[in-house]
Amino acid sequence: MRTPPETTRHPRASRSLIAKVAVVATLSACTVAVDTGASAQAAACTGYVGLTFDDGPSASTPALLDTLRQNGLRATMFNEGRYAAANPSLVRAQVAAGMWVGNHSYTHPHLPQLGQAQIDSEISRTQQAIAHAGGGTPRLFRPPYGETSATVRSVETKYGLREVLWDVDSQDWNGASTDAIVQAAARLASGQVILMHDWAANTRAAIPRIAQGLTGRGLCVGMISPQTGRAVAPNG
């Protein structure tokens, strides 16, 4: 008698083998799809820009974070130390939402008008307040009003901080309309940083349109490099 085919002699084993092959094929297809999607997303980014929000955390922070997340955006939040100390849960919420946290002094003074010891206190206390609140130890510093000096920069260096100003001012602090804020963001070029504020309602309203505008120009939001102060691809 001729020996029956393998599938006839072991039907269960055969079905199991076929099922395993099908699973492997499906997983392979999914992997290819994920890889292709990731590659397409990376290819879609012709450059990165830095969104920044000063003066938080505040009562407006939760709504701001919700809007940023809903529109797939991340940003650097330059927090004041006094507010971080008073609202540690909001600092943790910033981090949980994927934001980066920077130092914006403790009480928002005109730093060049202060002595070195006072400048040191403003910066060091904010480093501590943010770290204690769960925001990590900041590596970026934005001086209030964008005012800096050789003394301010020397204290920044002491704490390993990169000074970050801005390329585009949204003017939200000056009552800019939502349309004007959207137009300001449209001027961003790759590597550049825009100044916005945590508490500005018009800025929050502009975020969906800012996101659409960036996507339309092939720009993605990035982190601000502690080495260069420019916007770069996020590293996590």
Contacts in CASP RR format, 6 or more apart in sequence:
PFRMAT RR
TARGET T0000
AUTHOR 0000-0000-0000
METHOD contacts of the structure
MODEL  1
MRTPPETTRHPRASRSLIAKVAVVATLSACTVAVDTGASAQAAACTGYVG
LTFDDGPSASTPALLDTLRQNGLRATMFNEGRYAAANPSLVRAQVAAGMW
VGNHSYTHPHLPQLGQAQIDSEISRTQQAIAHAGGGTPRLFRPPYGETSA
TVRSVETKYGLREVLWDVDSQDWNGASTDAIVQAAARLASGQVILMHDWA
ANTRAAIPRIAQGLTGRGLCVGMISPQTGRAVAPNG
3 9 0 8 1.000
6 14 0 8 1.000
7 14 0 8 1.000
44 218 0 8 1.000
44 220 0 8 1.000
45 218 0 8 1.000
45 219 0 8 1.000
45 220 0 8 1.000
45 233 0 8 1.000
46 190 0 8 1.000
46 217 0 8 1.000
46 218 0 8 1.000
46 219 0 8 1.000
47 190 0 8 1.000
47 191 0 8 1.000
47 218 0 8 1.000
47 219 0 8 1.000
47 220 0 8 1.000
48 190 0 8 1.000
48 191 0 8 1.000
48 219 0 8 1.000
48 220 0 8 1.000
48 221 0 8 1.000
48 222 0 8 1.000
48 231 0 8 1.000
48 232 0 8 1.000
48 233 0 8 1.000
49 188 0 8 1.000
49 189 0 8 1.000
49 190 0 8 1.000
49 191 0 8 1.000
49 192 0 8 1.000
49 193 0 8 1.000
49 194 0 8 1.000
49 214 0 8 1.000
49 219 0 8 1.000
49 220 0 8 1.000
49 221 0 8 1.000
49 222 0 8 1.000
49 231 0 8 1.000
50 75 0 8 1.000
50 76 0 8 1.000
50 188 0 8 1.000
50 191 0 8 1.000
50 192 0 8 1.000
50 193 0 8 1.000
50 194 0 8 1.000
50 221 0 8 1.000
50 222 0 8 1.000
50 223 0 8 1.000
50 224 0 8 1.000
50 231 0 8 1.000
51 73 0 8 1.000
51 74 0 8 1.000
51 75 0 8 1.000
51 76 0 8 1.000
51 194 0 8 1.000
51 196 0 8 1.000
51 210 0 8 1.000
51 221 0 8 1.000
52 75 0 8 1.000
52 76 0 8 1.000
52 77 0 8 1.000
52 78 0 8 1.000
52 142 0 8 1.000
52 164 0 8 1.000
52 166 0 8 1.000
52 193 0 8 1.000
52 194 0 8 1.000
52 195 0 8 1.000
52 196 0 8 1.000
52 224 0 8 1.000
53 64 0 8 1.000
53 75 0 8 1.000
53 76 0 8 1.000
53 77 0 8 1.000
53 78 0 8 1.000
53 196 0 8 1.000
53 197 0 8 1.000
53 198 0 8 1.000
53 203 0 8 1.000
54 78 0 8 1.000
54 104 0 8 1.000
54 142 0 8 1.000
54 195 0 8 1.000
54 196 0 8 1.000
54 197 0 8 1.000
54 198 0 8 1.000
55 78 0 8 1.000
55 80 0 8 1.000
55 83 0 8 1.000
55 104 0 8 1.000
55 108 0 8 1.000
55 197 0 8 1.000
55 198 0 8 1.000
55 199 0 8 1.000
56 77 0 8 1.000
56 78 0 8 1.000
56 79 0 8 1.000
56 80 0 8 1.000
56 83 0 8 1.000
56 84 0 8 1.000
56 90 0 8 1.000
56 104 0 8 1.000
56 198 0 8 1.000
56 199 0 8 1.000
57 77 0 8 1.000
57 79 0 8 1.000
57 83 0 8 1.000
57 84 0 8 1.000
57 87 0 8 1.000
57 90 0 8 1.000
57 91 0 8 1.000
57 93 0 8 1.000
57 94 0 8 1.000
57 198 0 8 1.000
58 83 0 8 1.000
58 87 0 8 1.000
58 90 0 8 1.000
58 198 0 8 1.000
58 199 0 8 1.000
60 198 0 8 1.000
60 199 0 8 1.000
60 201 0 8 1.000
60 204 0 8 1.000
61 87 0 8 1.000
61 90 0 8 1.000
61 93 0 8 1.000
61 94 0 8 1.000
61 198 0 8 1.000
62 90 0 8 1.000
62 93 0 8 1.000
63 204 0 8 1.000
64 198 0 8 1.000
64 204 0 8 1.000
65 93 0 8 1.000
65 94 0 8 1.000
65 97 0 8 1.000
65 99 0 8 1.000
67 204 0 8 1.000
67 207 0 8 1.000
67 208 0 8 1.000
68 74 0 8 1.000
68 75 0 8 1.000
68 97 0 8 1.000
68 99 0 8 1.000
68 207 0 8 1.000
69 97 0 8 1.000
70 208 0 8 1.000
71 207 0 8 1.000
71 208 0 8 1.000
71 210 0 8 1.000
71 211 0 8 1.000
72 211 0 8 1.000
73 207 0 8 1.000
73 210 0 8 1.000
73 211 0 8 1.000
73 221 0 8 1.000
74 98 0 8 1.000
74 99 0 8 1.000
74 100 0 8 1.000
74 221 0 8 1.000
74 222 0 8 1.000
74 223 0 8 1.000
74 234 0 8 1.000
75 99 0 8 1.000
75 100 0 8 1.000
75 221 0 8 1.000
76 99 0 8 1.000
76 100 0 8 1.000
76 101 0 8 1.000
76 102 0 8 1.000
76 140 0 8 1.000
76 164 0 8 1.000
76 223 0 8 1.000
76 224 0 8 1.000
77 94 0 8 1.000
77 99 0 8 1.000
77 100 0 8 1.000
77 101 0 8 1.000
77 102 0 8 1.000
77 198 0 8 1.000
78 102 0 8 1.000
78 103 0 8 1.000
78 104 0 8 1.000
78 140 0 8 1.000
78 142 0 8 1.000
78 164 0 8 1.000
79 91 0 8 1.000
79 94 0 8 1.000
79 101 0 8 1.000
79 102 0 8 1.000
79 103 0 8 1.000
79 104 0 8 1.000
79 126 0 8 1.000
79 130 0 8 1.000
80 104 0 8 1.000
80 105 0 8 1.000
80 106 0 8 1.000
80 107 0 8 1.000
80 108 0 8 1.000
80 126 0 8 1.000
81 103 0 8 1.000
81 104 0 8 1.000
81 105 0 8 1.000
81 106 0 8 1.000
81 107 0 8 1.000
81 125 0 8 1.000
81 126 0 8 1.000
81 129 0 8 1.000
81 130 0 8 1.000
82 106 0 8 1.000
82 107 0 8 1.000
82 129 0 8 1.000
83 90 0 8 1.000
84 91 0 8 1.000
84 126 0 8 1.000
84 129 0 8 1.000
84 130 0 8 1.000
84 133 0 8 1.000
84 135 0 8 1.000
85 129 0 8 1.000
85 132 0 8 1.000
85 133 0 8 1.000
87 133 0 8 1.000
88 132 0 8 1.000
88 133 0 8 1.000
88 134 0 8 1.000
91 101 0 8 1.000
91 130 0 8 1.000
91 133 0 8 1.000
91 134 0 8 1.000
91 135 0 8 1.000
92 133 0 8 1.000
92 134 0 8 1.000
92 135 0 8 1.000
94 101 0 8 1.000
94 135 0 8 1.000
95 101 0 8 1.000
95 134 0 8 1.000
95 135 0 8 1.000
95 136 0 8 1.000
100 140 0 8 1.000
100 223 0 8 1.000
100 224 0 8 1.000
101 130 0 8 1.000
101 135 0 8 1.000
101 136 0 8 1.000
101 138 0 8 1.000
102 130 0 8 1.000
102 138 0 8 1.000
102 139 0 8 1.000
102 140 0 8 1.000
102 141 0 8 1.000
102 142 0 8 1.000
103 123 0 8 1.000
103 126 0 8 1.000
103 127 0 8 1.000
103 130 0 8 1.000
103 138 0 8 1.000
103 140 0 8 1.000
103 141 0 8 1.000
103 142 0 8 1.000
103 161 0 8 1.000
104 126 0 8 1.000
104 141 0 8 1.000
104 142 0 8 1.000
104 144 0 8 1.000
105 111 0 8 1.000
105 122 0 8 1.000
105 123 0 8 1.000
105 126 0 8 1.000
105 143 0 8 1.000
105 144 0 8 1.000
106 121 0 8 1.000
106 122 0 8 1.000
106 123 0 8 1.000
106 125 0 8 1.000
106 126 0 8 1.000
106 129 0 8 1.000
107 122 0 8 1.000
108 144 0 8 1.000
109 118 0 8 1.000
109 122 0 8 1.000
109 144 0 8 1.000
110 144 0 8 1.000
110 145 0 8 1.000
110 147 0 8 1.000
111 119 0 8 1.000
111 122 0 8 1.000
111 143 0 8 1.000
111 144 0 8 1.000
111 147 0 8 1.000
111 148 0 8 1.000
111 149 0 8 1.000
111 152 0 8 1.000
112 147 0 8 1.000
112 148 0 8 1.000
112 149 0 8 1.000
112 151 0 8 1.000
112 152 0 8 1.000
114 122 0 8 1.000
115 151 0 8 1.000
116 151 0 8 1.000
116 154 0 8 1.000
116 155 0 8 1.000
119 151 0 8 1.000
119 152 0 8 1.000
119 155 0 8 1.000
120 155 0 8 1.000
120 158 0 8 1.000
123 141 0 8 1.000
123 155 0 8 1.000
123 156 0 8 1.000
123 159 0 8 1.000
123 161 0 8 1.000
124 159 0 8 1.000
126 138 0 8 1.000
127 137 0 8 1.000
127 138 0 8 1.000
127 159 0 8 1.000
130 136 0 8 1.000
130 137 0 8 1.000
130 138 0 8 1.000
131 137 0 8 1.000
138 161 0 8 1.000
139 160 0 8 1.000
139 161 0 8 1.000
139 162 0 8 1.000
139 226 0 8 1.000
140 161 0 8 1.000
140 162 0 8 1.000
140 164 0 8 1.000
140 224 0 8 1.000
140 226 0 8 1.000
140 229 0 8 1.000
141 156 0 8 1.000
141 159 0 8 1.000
141 161 0 8 1.000
141 162 0 8 1.000
141 163 0 8 1.000
141 164 0 8 1.000
142 163 0 8 1.000
142 164 0 8 1.000
142 165 0 8 1.000
143 152 0 8 1.000
143 163 0 8 1.000
143 165 0 8 1.000
146 165 0 8 1.000
148 163 0 8 1.000
148 165 0 8 1.000
152 163 0 8 1.000
153 163 0 8 1.000
156 162 0 8 1.000
156 163 0 8 1.000
162 224 0 8 1.000
162 225 0 8 1.000
162 226 0 8 1.000
162 227 0 8 1.000
162 228 0 8 1.000
162 229 0 8 1.000
164 193 0 8 1.000
164 224 0 8 1.000
164 229 0 8 1.000
165 193 0 8 1.000
166 193 0 8 1.000
166 194 0 8 1.000
166 195 0 8 1.000
167 188 0 8 1.000
167 189 0 8 1.000
167 192 0 8 1.000
167 193 0 8 1.000
167 194 0 8 1.000
168 184 0 8 1.000
168 185 0 8 1.000
168 187 0 8 1.000
168 188 0 8 1.000
168 192 0 8 1.000
168 193 0 8 1.000
168 194 0 8 1.000
168 195 0 8 1.000
169 184 0 8 1.000
169 194 0 8 1.000
169 195 0 8 1.000
170 176 0 8 1.000
170 180 0 8 1.000
170 181 0 8 1.000
170 184 0 8 1.000
170 185 0 8 1.000
170 194 0 8 1.000
170 195 0 8 1.000
170 196 0 8 1.000
170 197 0 8 1.000
170 203 0 8 1.000
171 180 0 8 1.000
171 181 0 8 1.000
171 184 0 8 1.000
172 181 0 8 1.000
172 196 0 8 1.000
172 197 0 8 1.000
172 200 0 8 1.000
172 202 0 8 1.000
172 203 0 8 1.000
173 197 0 8 1.000
173 200 0 8 1.000
175 200 0 8 1.000
175 202 0 8 1.000
176 184 0 8 1.000
176 202 0 8 1.000
177 202 0 8 1.000
178 202 0 8 1.000
178 203 0 8 1.000
178 205 0 8 1.000
178 206 0 8 1.000
178 209 0 8 1.000
181 196 0 8 1.000
181 202 0 8 1.000
181 203 0 8 1.000
181 206 0 8 1.000
181 210 0 8 1.000
182 206 0 8 1.000
182 209 0 8 1.000
182 210 0 8 1.000
182 213 0 8 1.000
184 194 0 8 1.000
185 194 0 8 1.000
185 206 0 8 1.000
185 210 0 8 1.000
185 213 0 8 1.000
185 214 0 8 1.000
186 213 0 8 1.000
188 194 0 8 1.000
188 214 0 8 1.000
188 219 0 8 1.000
190 219 0 8 1.000
190 231 0 8 1.000
191 230 0 8 1.000
191 231 0 8 1.000
191 232 0 8 1.000
192 230 0 8 1.000
192 231 0 8 1.000
193 224 0 8 1.000
193 229 0 8 1.000
193 230 0 8 1.000
193 231 0 8 1.000
196 203 0 8 1.000
197 203 0 8 1.000
214 220 0 8 1.000
214 221 0 8 1.000
220 233 0 8 1.000
221 231 0 8 1.000
222 231 0 8 1.000
222 232 0 8 1.000
222 233 0 8 1.000
222 234 0 8 1.000
223 231 0 8 1.000
223 232 0 8 1.000
223 233 0 8 1.000
223 234 0 8 1.000
223 235 0 8 1.000
223 236 0 8 1.000
224 230 0 8 1.000
224 231 0 8 1.000
224 232 0 8 1.000
225 231 0 8 1.000
225 232 0 8 1.000
END
